[in-house]
């Protein structure tokens, strides 16, 4: 039987299977067996509105948890499950034992992916727009950095949240020691060694000064097909061949040509690096809101394009520190000073990188009212967070992106100091 109520919820009665039980009943002086039939009836409710509401909340949740700080004395989790890594390793060993060549597809075989070349150029163009826009917005919005810890705050005054864990934090009751920040505090520079041939000789500790250090995003774009005269790259026409982990045919070693240095090249290098765009060197924008919208759009396009490139091109990251290397395998430079580096002789613990390691979000506290009172520790559970670039652009006049609204907690009402105890 089916019932439809006034709210559009559909109820149905389901008759489950019947069971028969035998019991003994005493009738007179002789017990007799009596069979009893039992049936179970349950009610089933199905609502279209509730399922649609759940699906809408799953796509765009109201609030999400704030990102947690990764402990320094613990290795980063593997982005790929260990079972899949072991399964792939056993398959490679099985093929190598039978002397069968490992099947490789572009770009794992050294060839370019034609579909991703326009994506690489788009990422590089948006990267230039992002750096240029941030350097100008720093003249409009104030950025502070803690002298004792990596915390960054975007706003007219530094917050009063007691979450400093740097040197001498106990004497300061975990209060921050704020100083003026720069573009490197908003957009954390992640550099990588530039390789003329990623499948050639590996970077050793003794030869580390023979290679240039450039932003990891720029190196990823170069290996994906972007041609820059300052940083030449080898373009193969024949794929490499591998048996197991050994490269059997790489087309020989080619000497790296000397980079072409000119005035145009130096000007282009200044657009790709954040160290050449410090605060005070750029002019104040005439239309801050329009520039903020353009900068925020470039930031989102950079993250989206890097994620698309990393699905094909290999990027390695150290599991203990922030070192990143773009290439099929990591380098051998012994400069890791993180947890248990003595056991590894200073070598990095390479693993597959994620987007947040190439483009660090650098989460900061979200200031809803820049002209209001500073943020306090008693109300920190009502505050949200956002990447420093997003927070800077939003305070400059840009619209808040939909994907960052749950973390910024824009729908949470911040109570007064006297209402904190009564808030749930």
Secondary structure, 3 states (H helix, E strand, C coil): CEEECCCCCEEEEEECCCEEEEEEEEECCEEEEEEEEECCEEEEEECHHHHHHHHHHHHCCCCCCCCCCCCCCCCCCCCCCHHHHHHHHHHHHHHHHCCCCCCCCCCCCCCCCHHHHHHHHHHHHHHHHHHHHHHHHCCCCCEEEECCCCCEEECCCCCECCCCCCCCCCCCCCCCCEEECCHHHHCCCCEEECCCCCCCCCCECCCHHHCCEEEHHHHHHHHCCCCECCECCCCCCCCCEEECCEEEECCCCCCCCCCCCCHHHHHHHHHHCHHHCCCCCCCCCCCHHHHHHHHHHHHHHHHHHHHHHHCCCCEEEECCCCCEEECCCCCECCCCCCCCCCCCCCCCCEEECCHHHHCCCCEEECCCCCCCCCCEHHHHHHCCEEEHHHHHHHHCCCCCCHHHHHHHCCCCCCCCHHHCCCCC
